[in-house]
Amino acid sequence: MHFWEYLTFLWHQLTFKAQPLPDSIRLDGQTAIVTGSNVGLGYEAAKELASHGLSCLILGVRDQAKGNAAKEEIAEVSPGCNIQVWLLDHNSWASMVAFAERAHTELDRLDIVLLNAGLKRLEYSQSPTGHEAHVQTNYLGMALLSMLLVEPLRRTAQLTGKPSRMTITASSVAFWAPTRYVEKPQGGKGIIAWLDNPASFVPGTNHYMLSKLLDLLWTRALANRLNPSDIIVNIPNPGYCQSSFHRVDEGAQNFSKYIAFSTIQGAYHLTDAAVQHPDSHGAYLSEQRIRLVSKFVSSTEGNTVQHKLWNETIALLVKECPQAKIEEFI
Ligand SMILES: NC(=O)c1ccc[n+]([C@@H]2O[C@H](COP(=O)([O-])OP(=O)(O)OC[C@H]3O[C@@H](n4cnc5c(N)ncnc54)[C@H](OP(=O)(O)O)[C@@H]3O)[C@@H](O)[C@H]2O)c1
């Protein structure tokens, strides 16, 4: 990261005050899915959406008891919202496919999807799918769900005559990721295989940052394939926030006492992107505004990586999750 970028980051953290959705925004009749919503940013975002009159809220969580606790708390402030807890584990292809299948069959409409589940690890760990943990949870899980949920969102847009929304939680650390890992992956098997390889793992936050870079590249590639009059896809940075996310990172936890946004403030960035900014298709947002992406992401090299990543991801999912209905994207 350059010194100037770091100063800008600090400046925003110390001075920016994210705003909640204006009271005038009403979501009556609408249905939203929020993943990773038992705690942290996802929980606060789900709670804020519900408080604007949302009719149905699906909490996508991997632990029923934690989901039920979140549901009870949200129901206390938004008793009129039909809140359902659906199990979803990014570590299981079957779980993600079953989750999306429920959205297809059980929801009359789906207006908003907030794909937010994520993790940070400082040491190498592997998902039961065989992929590195960040690659699986932050990237592959998000990418698969982003395709599987297109159909109900698009069907709803045709019903309502206005675009549905898909928002993917970003991080500005995407721009701090060392791009050599994606530009020149070693091992000869591509970007994902290299990031899965323990030899590519440097203890610390490299892989977390790289997974967020993959999220951004994927979102841009997906947006290119979707019509914004059906679905507006965007990717907001919530800023550096207090949440249990940093529990594995003592340094970040200590640092966050001084400069982090509260979890609620962080969540305001997500709800803002999911409901406002009709002109944000394919865009990265930060401080509740559409922002330029890094030089790398917008460069020819970045576009080449984006294209390769898309093709690799589709090939991987076709092979490892053949039950997923993603024909439209192949
Ligand atoms: N906090 C920050 O400073 C910050 C900054 C920028 C971006 N973000 C992004 O914001 C998002 C939410 O983070 P947070 O700060 O709210 O962290 P958090 O409090 O740790 O919440 C993460 C959520 O993701 C869920 N999750 C983790 N692994 C999962 C899996 N395999 N399948 C399904 N759900 C899973 C967690 O479920 P469990 O409770 O069951 O583990 C939890 O609900 C992440 O995408 C993160 O990258 C955070």
The ligand as an SDF file (V2000), in Angstrom:
LIG
                    3D

 48 52  0  0  0  0  0  0  0  0999 V2000
  -15.1210   -5.9870    9.8910 N   0  0  0  0  0  0  0  0  0  0  0  0
  -14.4170   -5.3130    9.0050 C   0  0  0  0  0  0  0  0  0  0  0  0
  -13.5650   -4.4630    9.3430 O   0  0  0  0  0  0  0  0  0  0  0  0
  -14.6390   -5.5440    7.5320 C   0  0  0  0  0  0  0  0  0  0  0  0
  -14.0610   -4.6310    6.6290 C   0  0  0  0  0  0  0  0  0  0  0  0
  -14.2760   -4.8100    5.2620 C   0  0  0  0  0  0  0  0  0  0  0  0
  -15.0480   -5.8590    4.8170 C   0  0  0  0  0  0  0  0  0  0  0  0
  -15.5810   -6.7330    5.7200 N   0  0  0  0  0  0  0  0  0  0  0  0
  -16.3890   -7.8420    5.1870 C   0  0  0  0  0  0  0  0  0  0  0  0
  -17.6520   -7.8230    5.8200 O   0  0  0  0  0  0  0  0  0  0  0  0
  -18.2260   -9.1300    5.8020 C   0  0  0  0  0  0  0  0  0  0  0  0
  -18.8040   -9.4360    7.1560 C   0  0  0  0  0  0  0  0  0  0  0  0
  -17.7780   -9.3580    8.1200 O   0  0  0  0  0  0  0  0  0  0  0  0
  -18.0580   -8.9890    9.6530 P   0  0  0  0  0  0  0  0  0  0  0  0
  -17.0840   -7.9280   10.0070 O   0  0  0  0  0  0  0  0  0  0  0  0
  -19.4850   -8.7940    9.9200 O   0  0  0  0  0  0  0  0  0  0  0  0
  -17.5260  -10.3490   10.3160 O   0  0  0  0  0  0  0  0  0  0  0  0
  -18.2090  -11.3650   11.3470 P   0  0  0  0  0  0  0  0  0  0  0  0
  -18.8370  -10.6210   12.4540 O   0  0  0  0  0  0  0  0  0  0  0  0
  -17.1550  -12.3750   11.6440 O   0  0  0  0  0  0  0  0  0  0  0  0
  -19.3640  -12.0380   10.4540 O   0  0  0  0  0  0  0  0  0  0  0  0
  -19.0630  -12.9110    9.4120 C   0  0  0  0  0  0  0  0  0  0  0  0
  -20.2970  -13.6920    9.0580 C   0  0  0  0  0  0  0  0  0  0  0  0
  -19.9590  -14.6100    7.9930 O   0  0  0  0  0  0  0  0  0  0  0  0
  -20.3880  -15.9160    8.4080 C   0  0  0  0  0  0  0  0  0  0  0  0
  -19.5870  -16.9790    7.8150 N   0  0  0  0  0  0  0  0  0  0  0  0
  -18.2600  -17.2340    7.9750 C   0  0  0  0  0  0  0  0  0  0  0  0
  -17.9210  -18.3620    7.3370 N   0  0  0  0  0  0  0  0  0  0  0  0
  -19.0580  -18.8540    6.7640 C   0  0  0  0  0  0  0  0  0  0  0  0
  -19.3700  -19.9940    5.9990 C   0  0  0  0  0  0  0  0  0  0  0  0
  -18.4650  -20.9250    5.7010 N   0  0  0  0  0  0  0  0  0  0  0  0
  -20.6430  -20.1510    5.5610 N   0  0  0  0  0  0  0  0  0  0  0  0
  -21.5960  -19.2530    5.8610 C   0  0  0  0  0  0  0  0  0  0  0  0
  -21.3760  -18.1510    6.6170 N   0  0  0  0  0  0  0  0  0  0  0  0
  -20.1250  -17.9650    7.0680 C   0  0  0  0  0  0  0  0  0  0  0  0
  -20.2330  -15.9070    9.9140 C   0  0  0  0  0  0  0  0  0  0  0  0
  -20.9420  -16.9830   10.4920 O   0  0  0  0  0  0  0  0  0  0  0  0
  -20.4800  -17.5850   11.9350 P   0  0  0  0  0  0  0  0  0  0  0  0
  -20.9180  -16.5880   12.9700 O   0  0  0  0  0  0  0  0  0  0  0  0
  -21.2010  -18.8910   11.9970 O   0  0  0  0  0  0  0  0  0  0  0  0
  -18.9800  -17.7320   11.8800 O   0  0  0  0  0  0  0  0  0  0  0  0
  -20.8260  -14.5460   10.2140 C   0  0  0  0  0  0  0  0  0  0  0  0
  -22.2190  -14.5980   10.1790 O   0  0  0  0  0  0  0  0  0  0  0  0
  -17.1070  -10.0590    5.3330 C   0  0  0  0  0  0  0  0  0  0  0  0
  -17.3420  -10.3740    3.9710 O   0  0  0  0  0  0  0  0  0  0  0  0
  -15.8470   -9.2230    5.4510 C   0  0  0  0  0  0  0  0  0  0  0  0
  -14.8670   -9.5820    4.4940 O   0  0  0  0  0  0  0  0  0  0  0  0
  -15.3970   -6.6000    7.0530 C   0  0  0  0  0  0  0  0  0  0  0  0
  1  2  1  0
  2  3  2  0
  2  4  1  0
  4  5  1  0
  4 48  2  0
  5  6  2  0
  6  7  1  0
  7  8  2  0
  8  9  1  0
  8 48  1  0
  9 10  1  0
  9 46  1  0
 10 11  1  0
 11 12  1  0
 11 44  1  0
 12 13  1  0
 13 14  1  0
 14 15  2  0
 14 16  1  0
 14 17  1  0
 17 18  1  0
 18 19  2  0
 18 20  1  0
 18 21  1  0
 21 22  1  0
 22 23  1  0
 23 24  1  0
 23 42  1  0
 24 25  1  0
 25 26  1  0
 25 36  1  0
 26 27  1  0
 26 35  1  0
 27 28  2  0
 28 29  1  0
 29 30  1  0
 29 35  2  0
 30 31  1  0
 30 32  2  0
 32 33  1  0
 33 34  2  0
 34 35  1  0
 36 37  1  0
 36 42  1  0
 37 38  1  0
 38 39  2  0
 38 40  1  0
 38 41  1  0
 42 43  1  0
 44 45  1  0
 44 46  1  0
 46 47  1  0
M  CHG  2   8   1  16  -1
M  END
$$$$
